[in-house]
Amino acid sequence: MIVERMPYWVGRVLKIIFMTGVLEAYFLLILSLFITAVPVQAQEQLQKIIIAGAQSIVPLAEEFSTQFRKQRPGIEIEIRGGGSNYAVNAARRGEIHIGLSARSLSNAERAGLYVQPFGRDAIILLTHPGNPVRNLTLEQIREIYLGKIKDWSELGGEKKGVVPLTREKGSAIHGLFIEQLFGKGFNGQQKAFILRASKEKILRTIKRIEGSVGYGIVRVEEANSQGVKVLGVGGRFPTSENIRNGLYPFVRPQLLISRENPSGVVGEWMLGFARFADRSGRTGERP
């Protein structure tokens, strides 16, 4: 009766004591404890964290992961792009451990997910460096992207055609820009050239095409260093202070997503990354 109430492996050892002798049983007992303990450590040493999502957050995630690997050399980290939409869906399916999102999530999307805000960034409006116009109102931007304003002279600039550039439908940045500009549920037709490109290509394109205007997730310092002009919106420029105080219109949240409340090295990475992003000053605001 005593053996039946004990854990299975203890019963086996007691049985071995009677069958093979105490010394062999003692050896097997120690071996079984060692085997039981090793897999936990091995699993931690061989663990792989898969992170994916918004391309605008990926460089910061890679930068932090370089430091994280030094602290936890037994952890393998794989970082992919894919966009915010992919981050949400892949985290839900369990394909990745951590999703990087640069847009808000609906209540339906949040269901069953752990969502951790860690900052905000801004979509900034860009134009050719030779354009004398410094500021546009939201209404003027709307009319540009609806094809109603076609020349910069209508906006106080030179007699030069406006060349509006936008991003592909389905991208998180396009969705946020259109929503902020026209409101939710906009079904109108944009009159703009579509760019499927990285921010580097967007900067090069705007710098090369006179009369162009476009948008991207680019720091003001990056745009200035590439010779691209940053436009104000409604008299406000995308400074950290304006983003923090909600005075700049094209602001979006930055989120970390996981399938469940993170623990272990996944939770450790998420907590460390949020602190790293805040210290680096690469987010407009820490919530």
Beta strands, then each sheet from edge to edge (+ up, - down):
strand 1: 48-53
strand 2: 76-82
strand 3: 98-101
strand 4: 114-122
strand 5: 124-127
strand 6: 135-136
strand 7: 163-167
strand 8: 193-195
strand 9: 212-216
strand 10: 229-233
strand 11: 251-258
sheet 1: 2+ 1+ 3+ 11- 4+
sheet 2: 6+ 10+ 5- 9+ 7+ 8+
end
